[in-house]
Amino acid sequence: MIGNILNKNGYIDYSEEVVANIIGVSTMECYGVVGMASKNAKDGLWELIKGENLSKGVKIHSKENEVSVELYIVVEYGTKISVIANNIIQNIKYNVENYTGLNVSSVTVNVQGVRV
């Protein structure tokens, strides 16, 4: 479990997969993102993940209801990477904090490739 929140009705526990899917969908909503990148451990190659399993390009580290996120993405050729990264960071922080109540302490965006 990534985090748990206590409210008047009891505890809410979040699994890592649920938070990673929220992060993946939030990333794909941003302009200029072609897809998530997943590392193939066997070959050391990066493969493009478009829509089947967006959580593969997300690594989450958590402590005391705070989440730090590491993303691996592929961007579209001709777009400004710094603008895309800032949009992704803002979108992830907004969605994760509003949907789950967990605080996002940091988001690291790793661009693994550029697609034409």
N, C-alpha and C positions, 0 to 999 in steps of 0.2 A: 504494500500500500504506500502510495506517495504521501498522502496527508489525510488527516481526519479533522473534521470541524464539528464542534459541539454547538447544538442549538437547543431550543426548549423541548424539542421532541426526541432528541437523542443524538447519536453520532452519525456522521456521513463520512464514509471512507471512499477514497478515489484510487483506482488502480492506475498503474503506469500506462497501460494500453489506452485507457479512456482519455487521459490528459494528452498523450502523444497523438491520438486521432484529432482532438480539438486543435492542437498545434499544427498538424499536417493540413487540415482543411483551412485553417486561418492563413497558412503560408500560400496555399494554392489560390486563394482569393486575390492575391496581390498581383498587380500588373507587372509583366516582365518575367515572371517565374514560369519556366517550362515544365519543371517537375522536381521531385525530390531525388537525391542521389543516395544509393545504398552501396556499401562496400561489400564486394564478394570476397569473403575471407580466403577462399581457396586460391584465387588468382591475384588478389590484391587490386582488382580492377573496380572501377566505379560503374554502376549500371543505373540507367534512368528509370524512375518509378513514376508513372503518370497518375494513375487513379486507383490501382488495385489495393495497395497497402501503404498508405502515406506515412504510417508511423515508423517505417524502416529507416527513414532519413532523419529521425529525431532521437537524440539522447537526452535523457532527463536525469538531473541530480537533485535530490531533495533533502531538506533538513528543516524540521520544525515548521511545517506549513509554508515554507519558502521553496520555490522551484527555480533552478537555473537550467536553461535550455541550450542545447547545441544542435544546430541545424546544418544539413548538407543539402545544397540545392544546385540546380542547373538553371542559368538565366538565358534570356533571349538576346541574340546579337543586336547591337546598336542601342541598347538601353544603358542608362547610367546605374552602375552597380551600387553606389553609395545611396542613391535615392531608393532603389528597390530594397536594400537592407534596412533602411530607416522605416520604410512602410511596413515591412515584415515585423520588425521589432514592436512598433506601435500596435499593429493589429493583434499580434500574439498576446501582448500584455493586456490589452483591452478585453479580448475574448476569454482568456484563461481566468482573469480576475473576476469578470462578470459572471461567467458560467459556473465556476467552481468555488470562488471565494479564496483561492490560494494566491499568495503574493508571488509575483515573478521578480526575482532579484536580478537576473541577467539573462540576456539572449545573445548567443554568439552565432553569427551567420557565416558559414563556410561555403564559398562558391567553388564548386568542383568542376564546372564546365560551362561553356557557352555554346548554344545551338543557333544555327542560322534558320 
